[in-house]
Amino acid sequence: MVIGINNVMPREASRLSVAPMMDWTDRHCRYLHRQLSSRALLYTEMVTAPALVRGGAVHLLDFSPEEHPVALQLGGSDPDELAEAARMGAEAGYDEINLNVGCPSDRVQSGTFGAVLMKEPALVAECCAAMIAATDVEVTVKCRIGVDDQDPEQVLPEFLARVAAAGVERFTIHARKAWLQGLSPKENRDIPPLDYALVQRMKGLFPALHLSVNGGISTLSEAKTFLDAGMDGVMLGRAAYHNPADILGPADRVVFGEETPDRTPEDAVRAMQPYIENHLARGGKLHQVTRHMLGLFTGRPGARAWRRVLSEGATRPGADYALVEEALFQVTGAPVAG
């Protein structure tokens, strides 16, 4: 088991995690989130095993050491290919390798991975066994409660039992079905009803497994309620992205029991200065980082002006950290101390 530079084991960190989200949880987003919580487990966007193994897209594995504890989420359905991708992820330094068995997009279905794999637990078990054999880093699974016309009461425990028998001990369960036909990926995040009770019953059926609940959880207080009720972990997605300060800023104290001051949006902006300047010095663009910072001051006076200044200015040629100071002035009335 890998221990990141923050000396937090991924299993412990998964008491609170930020979901893998395509086009959102890239390395810049994760670095920002780490400035708000040193303890929460962060996930990459899904990286497909074929892209790594056949496409040679090893740049998709790049991350900053400060992101630890950080997990790599893989998509795929070929055991040998996933095993090789898992080995590559472990060599890159990830603390966990996660298999995506939850994404409902058409592109994912055409590759025979994601939520469609809920229909093939034997194949998922084979893939996980191959990944476990290929690396010492813990292999985990993120899944749905079922797909289409499946009965989650029957399908989910059978799925967990089959995949656990292959050696997986930690699962994150999105408490919704995925409808592979008729609903878009966005609709699949909102329309199928949530069944938290079913996920909680799985903890009773499988007490030895480490189970996290995901889906529709929008506040740190809600997350704490699930933990207090016996779930091992809670994963938040869009809420953590759009309102990171309220979710992650108090997390080390509220969820992990740290006796440290809550981290503020201003703290995060201050911590991002050297990162942004280094990114620009390497030829990067300001908006690649600041697009993830738009929600930092959600709910606070000046938040709209903060977003406007960054949204309008960050894509302009030559935009640099001075723009972030200008945006911060809209909120605090004073630039961040460099």
C-alpha positions as CSV (number, residue, x, y, z in Angstrom):
1,M,0.0,0.0,0.0
2,V,1.3,3.4,-1.0
3,I,1.4,6.3,1.5
4,G,1.4,9.7,-0.1
5,I,3.6,12.6,0.9
6,N,0.8,13.8,3.2
7,N,1.2,10.5,5.1
8,V,-2.4,9.6,4.6
9,M,-3.4,6.1,3.6
10,P,-5.9,6.1,0.7
11,R,-8.3,3.8,2.7
12,E,-8.3,6.3,5.6
13,A,-8.5,9.2,3.1
14,S,-11.6,7.7,1.4
15,R,-13.7,8.7,4.4
16,L,-14.2,11.7,2.1
17,S,-13.3,11.7,-1.5
18,V,-13.9,13.9,-4.6
19,A,-15.4,11.9,-7.5
20,P,-13.7,11.4,-10.8
21,M,-15.4,13.7,-13.2
22,M,-14.5,14.0,-16.9
23,D,-13.3,17.4,-18.0
24,W,-13.3,18.6,-14.4
25,T,-11.0,16.7,-12.1
26,D,-7.8,17.2,-14.0
27,R,-4.4,17.8,-12.3
28,H,-5.1,21.6,-11.9
29,C,-8.4,20.9,-10.2
30,R,-6.9,18.3,-7.9
31,Y,-4.1,20.7,-6.9
32,L,-6.6,23.3,-6.0
33,H,-8.7,20.9,-3.9
34,R,-5.6,19.8,-2.1
35,Q,-5.0,23.3,-0.9
36,L,-8.4,23.1,0.9
37,S,-8.0,19.6,2.4
38,S,-4.8,17.7,3.1
39,R,-6.8,14.5,3.9
40,A,-9.5,13.9,1.4
41,L,-8.9,11.4,-1.4
42,L,-8.8,12.9,-4.9
43,Y,-9.5,11.0,-8.1
44,T,-8.3,11.6,-11.7
45,E,-10.7,11.9,-14.6
46,M,-11.3,8.4,-16.1
47,V,-8.3,7.4,-18.2
48,T,-9.0,4.5,-20.6
49,A,-6.6,1.5,-20.5
50,P,-6.4,1.4,-24.3
51,A,-5.2,5.1,-24.4
52,L,-2.4,4.2,-22.1
53,V,-1.4,0.7,-23.4
54,R,-2.2,1.1,-27.1
55,G,-2.2,4.8,-27.5
56,G,0.9,5.6,-25.5
57,A,-0.8,8.5,-23.9
58,V,1.3,8.4,-20.8
59,H,1.0,12.2,-20.3
60,L,-2.5,11.4,-19.0
61,L,-0.7,10.0,-15.9
62,D,1.0,13.3,-15.0
63,F,0.3,14.7,-11.6
64,S,1.9,16.8,-8.9
65,P,3.4,15.1,-5.8
66,E,1.4,17.5,-3.7
67,E,-1.8,15.9,-4.8
68,H,-1.3,12.7,-2.6
69,P,-3.4,10.9,-1.6
70,V,-4.6,10.6,-5.2
71,A,-6.2,7.7,-7.1
72,L,-6.2,6.8,-10.8
73,Q,-9.5,5.8,-12.3
74,L,-9.2,3.4,-15.3
75,G,-11.8,2.5,-17.9
76,G,-11.6,-0.7,-19.8
77,S,-12.8,-4.3,-20.1
78,D,-9.8,-6.3,-21.2
79,P,-8.1,-7.9,-18.2
80,D,-4.6,-7.9,-19.8
81,E,-4.9,-4.3,-20.9
82,L,-6.2,-3.2,-17.5
83,A,-3.4,-5.1,-15.8
84,E,-0.8,-3.2,-17.8
85,A,-2.5,0.1,-17.3
86,A,-2.7,-0.6,-13.5
87,R,1.0,-1.3,-13.5
88,M,1.7,1.9,-15.4
89,G,-0.4,3.8,-12.8
90,A,1.4,2.2,-9.9
91,E,4.8,3.1,-11.4
92,A,3.6,6.7,-11.9
93,G,3.0,6.8,-8.2
94,Y,-0.7,6.7,-7.7
95,D,-2.0,5.6,-4.3
96,E,-4.9,3.6,-5.6
97,I,-6.2,2.2,-8.9
98,N,-9.9,2.4,-9.4
99,L,-12.0,0.6,-12.1
100,N,-14.9,2.5,-13.6
101,V,-18.1,0.4,-13.6
102,G,-20.4,3.4,-13.4
103,C,-20.1,5.8,-16.3
104,P,-23.2,5.6,-18.6
105,S,-22.0,7.6,-21.6
106,D,-22.4,6.2,-25.2
107,R,-18.7,6.5,-25.8
108,V,-18.0,4.3,-22.7
109,Q,-20.6,1.8,-23.7
110,S,-19.2,1.4,-27.2
111,G,-15.9,0.5,-25.5
112,T,-17.7,-2.1,-23.4
113,F,-16.8,-0.5,-20.1
114,G,-18.3,1.7,-17.5
115,A,-21.8,1.0,-16.2
116,V,-22.5,-1.6,-18.9
117,L,-20.1,-3.9,-17.0
118,M,-22.7,-4.1,-14.2
119,K,-24.2,-6.8,-16.5
120,E,-21.0,-8.8,-16.5
121,P,-19.8,-9.2,-12.9
122,A,-17.7,-12.2,-13.9
123,L,-15.7,-10.1,-16.4
124,V,-15.3,-7.3,-13.8
125,A,-14.0,-9.9,-11.4
126,E,-11.5,-11.2,-14.0
127,C,-10.4,-7.7,-14.8
128,C,-9.9,-6.8,-11.1
129,A,-8.0,-10.1,-10.4
130,A,-5.6,-9.3,-13.3
131,M,-5.1,-5.7,-12.0
132,I,-4.5,-6.9,-8.4
133,A,-1.9,-9.4,-9.7
134,A,-0.1,-6.7,-11.6
135,T,0.5,-4.2,-8.8
136,D,0.9,-3.8,-5.1
137,V,-1.3,-0.7,-5.1
138,E,-4.9,-1.3,-3.9
139,V,-7.4,-1.9,-6.7
140,T,-10.9,-0.5,-6.0
141,V,-14.2,-0.4,-7.9
142,K,-16.7,2.4,-8.5
143,C,-20.1,1.1,-9.6
144,R,-23.9,1.7,-9.8
145,I,-26.6,-0.2,-8.0
146,G,-27.6,-1.6,-11.4
147,V,-28.5,-0.8,-15.0
148,D,-31.7,-0.7,-17.0
149,D,-34.2,-3.3,-15.9
150,Q,-31.9,-5.0,-13.4
151,D,-33.3,-5.5,-9.9
152,P,-30.7,-3.7,-7.7
153,E,-31.8,-5.7,-4.6
154,Q,-30.6,-8.8,-6.4
155,V,-27.9,-7.5,-8.7
156,L,-25.9,-5.3,-6.3
157,P,-25.1,-8.0,-3.7
158,E,-24.3,-10.5,-6.3
159,F,-22.0,-8.0,-8.0
160,L,-20.2,-7.2,-4.8
161,A,-19.8,-10.8,-3.8
162,R,-18.4,-11.8,-7.1
163,V,-15.9,-8.9,-7.4
164,A,-14.9,-9.2,-3.7
165,A,-14.1,-12.8,-4.3
166,A,-11.5,-11.6,-6.9
167,G,-9.8,-9.6,-4.2
168,V,-11.4,-6.2,-4.2
169,E,-12.0,-4.9,-0.7
170,R,-13.1,-1.3,-1.3
171,F,-16.1,-0.2,-3.4
172,T,-17.7,3.2,-4.0
173,I,-21.4,2.8,-4.9
174,H,-23.3,5.5,-6.8
175,A,-26.8,5.0,-5.3
176,R,-28.6,5.2,-8.6
177,K,-29.3,2.9,-11.5
178,A,-27.9,3.9,-14.9
179,W,-30.2,3.8,-17.8
180,L,-28.1,3.0,-20.8
181,Q,-30.8,3.7,-23.3
182,G,-33.1,6.8,-23.2
183,L,-31.1,9.0,-20.7
184,S,-28.1,11.1,-21.4
185,P,-25.1,11.0,-19.0
186,K,-26.3,14.2,-17.5
187,E,-29.8,12.8,-17.0
188,N,-28.3,9.7,-15.5
189,R,-26.8,11.8,-12.7
190,D,-30.2,13.2,-11.7
191,I,-33.2,11.3,-12.9
192,P,-32.9,7.7,-11.7
193,P,-34.0,7.8,-8.0
194,L,-31.4,7.5,-5.3
195,D,-31.5,4.4,-3.0
196,Y,-29.2,5.2,-0.2
197,A,-31.0,2.6,2.0
198,L,-29.9,-0.2,-0.4
199,V,-26.3,1.0,-0.2
200,Q,-26.4,1.1,3.5
201,R,-27.9,-2.4,3.6
202,M,-24.9,-3.6,1.7
203,K,-22.7,-2.5,4.6
204,G,-24.7,-4.8,6.8
205,L,-24.4,-7.7,4.3
206,F,-20.7,-7.2,3.7
207,P,-19.3,-5.9,7.0
208,A,-15.7,-6.8,5.9
209,L,-15.9,-4.6,2.8
210,H,-15.0,-0.9,2.8
211,L,-18.0,0.8,1.2
212,S,-18.4,4.4,0.3
213,V,-21.7,6.0,-0.9
214,N,-21.9,8.4,-3.8
215,G,-24.7,10.3,-5.6
216,G,-26.7,13.4,-4.8
217,I,-24.8,14.3,-1.6
218,S,-24.4,18.1,-1.6
219,T,-23.1,19.2,1.8
220,L,-20.4,18.2,4.3
221,S,-23.2,17.8,6.9
222,E,-24.9,15.2,4.7
223,A,-21.6,13.4,4.3
224,K,-21.1,13.3,8.0
225,T,-24.5,11.8,8.5
226,F,-23.7,8.8,6.3
227,L,-20.4,8.3,8.2
228,D,-22.1,8.5,11.5
229,A,-24.6,5.9,10.3
230,G,-21.9,3.4,9.6
231,M,-20.7,4.0,6.0
232,D,-17.0,3.8,5.6
233,G,-16.7,6.7,3.2
234,V,-18.6,9.3,1.2
235,M,-17.8,10.5,-2.3
236,L,-19.0,13.9,-3.5
237,G,-18.9,15.1,-7.1
238,R,-20.5,18.3,-8.4
239,A,-21.0,19.8,-5.0
240,A,-17.3,19.6,-4.2
241,Y,-16.4,21.0,-7.6
242,H,-18.8,24.0,-7.6
243,N,-18.5,24.8,-3.9
244,P,-15.1,23.5,-2.9
245,A,-14.4,25.8,0.0
246,D,-17.6,24.8,1.9
247,I,-17.1,21.1,1.2
248,L,-13.3,20.7,1.5
249,G,-12.3,23.7,3.6
250,P,-13.7,22.3,6.9
251,A,-13.2,18.6,5.9
252,D,-10.0,17.9,7.8
253,R,-11.6,19.1,11.0
254,V,-15.2,17.8,10.5
255,V,-14.5,14.4,8.8
256,F,-10.9,13.6,9.9
257,G,-10.8,15.1,13.3
258,E,-7.8,17.3,12.7
259,E,-7.3,20.1,15.2
260,T,-6.5,22.6,12.5
261,P,-8.2,25.8,11.3
262,D,-10.5,25.4,8.4
263,R,-8.9,26.5,5.2
264,T,-10.5,29.5,3.5
265,P,-10.9,30.4,-0.2
266,E,-8.3,33.1,0.4
267,D,-5.9,30.5,1.7
268,A,-6.4,28.5,-1.5
269,V,-5.9,31.5,-3.7
270,R,-2.7,32.3,-1.8
271,A,-1.4,28.7,-2.1
272,M,-2.2,28.7,-5.9
273,Q,0.1,31.6,-6.7
274,P,3.4,29.7,-7.1
275,Y,1.6,26.8,-8.9
276,I,0.0,29.2,-11.4
277,E,3.2,31.1,-12.0
278,N,5.1,27.8,-12.5
279,H,2.4,26.6,-14.9
280,L,2.6,29.8,-16.9
281,A,6.4,29.6,-17.0
282,R,6.1,26.2,-18.6
283,G,3.9,27.6,-21.4
284,G,0.5,26.9,-19.8
285,K,-2.5,29.2,-20.0
286,L,-4.1,30.9,-17.0
287,H,-7.6,29.7,-17.8
288,Q,-6.5,26.1,-17.6
289,V,-6.1,26.6,-13.9
290,T,-8.6,29.3,-13.0
291,R,-11.6,27.6,-14.6
292,H,-11.5,25.3,-11.6
293,M,-11.4,28.2,-9.2
294,L,-14.6,29.9,-10.2
295,G,-16.6,28.4,-7.4
296,L,-14.2,29.2,-4.6
297,F,-16.3,32.1,-3.2
298,T,-19.7,30.6,-3.8
299,G,-22.3,32.2,-1.5
300,R,-20.1,35.1,-0.5
301,P,-20.4,38.8,-1.4
302,G,-18.4,39.5,-4.5
303,A,-18.5,35.9,-5.8
304,R,-20.2,37.0,-9.0
305,A,-17.5,39.6,-9.7
306,W,-14.8,37.1,-8.9
307,R,-16.2,34.7,-11.5
308,R,-16.7,37.5,-14.0
309,V,-13.1,38.9,-13.8
310,L,-11.6,35.4,-14.2
311,S,-14.0,34.2,-16.9
312,E,-13.6,37.3,-19.0
313,G,-9.9,37.8,-18.5
314,A,-8.2,34.4,-18.1
315,T,-8.3,33.5,-21.8
316,R,-6.8,36.7,-23.0
317,P,-3.2,36.6,-24.3
318,G,-0.7,37.3,-21.6
319,A,-3.1,36.8,-18.7
320,D,-1.2,36.1,-15.5
321,Y,-1.6,35.9,-11.8
322,A,-2.2,39.6,-11.6
323,L,-5.7,38.9,-12.9
324,V,-6.3,36.6,-10.0
325,E,-5.3,39.4,-7.6
326,E,-7.7,41.7,-9.5
327,A,-10.5,39.1,-9.1
328,L,-9.8,38.7,-5.4
329,F,-10.0,42.4,-4.9
330,Q,-13.7,42.1,-5.9
331,V,-14.3,39.9,-2.9
332,T,-11.9,41.1,-0.2
333,G,-11.1,44.7,-1.2
334,A,-7.4,43.8,-1.0
335,P,-5.1,41.8,-3.2
336,V,-3.8,38.5,-1.9
337,A,-0.4,38.8,-0.1
338,G,2.1,37.1,-2.3
